[in-house]
Amino acid sequence: MYRTKVGVDLAKNIIQVCTLHGKKVTSNVEMSTDEFSLWLAQSKPVTVAFEACSTSNYWYQQAIKSGHDARLISAKLVKAVRQNQKTDKNDALAIVQTLFLPEVSFINGKSIEQQQLQSIQRLRELAIKSQNASQKQIVSLLLELNIRLPNTQGGVLRGLEGVLEDGANNLSDTFRATLSVAKVQLENMISAIGEYDKYLEQSIQSLPDCKKLLKLEGVGPVNAVNLYIALGANQSQPFKSGKNASACIGLTPIQHSSGGKEVMGTIGKYCKNGSLRSQLITGAMSVVIKVIKYGAKTKKELWLQGLMQRRGNRCAAVALANKTVRTAYSMLQNNTEYYAA
């Protein structure tokens, strides 16, 4: 770290910048986004800490381009350090004070490629949620009229087609027109999901680091993108090992130890990366099912088969997901390929 340290509290239009030289506050001023951009470009290299928020990755990237040592700090840690009431000045001061804490775990800053992939992924997830909600709503509303549709994607569309063509169901012309609009809306959502899937696959093909993750067991395009976003190598990789990365995703047992007595629990019900953990375990479970159906053919599958016999299928799936994260971390950090033994 540089001797001069800067804490930056980001807002939509106003940015608070607190500068420390040594341990003395030399300034704590408010800037516009244009003024802060110019300040980054003209200042000598310093250590800049940003509170992680919606715009922090952009400014993190700009600070690195300008030659600064940039760090991202969690809002939870900033809240714990802040001593007085919540103001922009106090937040900026608290942000820079966290740089003096020992063993601080900084948040992984994302590259522009990772941000774009994450945006495509989240738009896809939004389309899936909207499609499921619309589908269930249509099924429920028609059930109140004693019109029963199968709650599947194809079943709902075929059922709606039949309802619209049935002239003996006593539905009004207005309601038929409404159902027709709902059907078109559902079809558009399904089409949008297909387009997002296509764009994700195109993005993967253009990123070698992301593409090679597809060789891992239980990792398809969605999990490859998720792992690349979470673990992709950059200038401020916060994970010291694959074990730390796996623990951050929530795939290691929760530890509650005291007085020299170690107590290891389950992986826990809640975690910050719940969606990623769920998708990784789902992918690992598909490998478990494959081993059950076709038998073990590689050393890794033999290890998985033995674990399934000792601890059960679900525990084996979690263990495989844990191993997948560690392997992906090693591949991305060491720029190596994966070959199934």
Order of alpha helices (4+ residues) and beta strands (2+ residues): beta-beta-beta-alpha-beta-alpha-beta-alpha-alpha-alpha-alpha-alpha-alpha-alpha-alpha-alpha-alpha-alpha
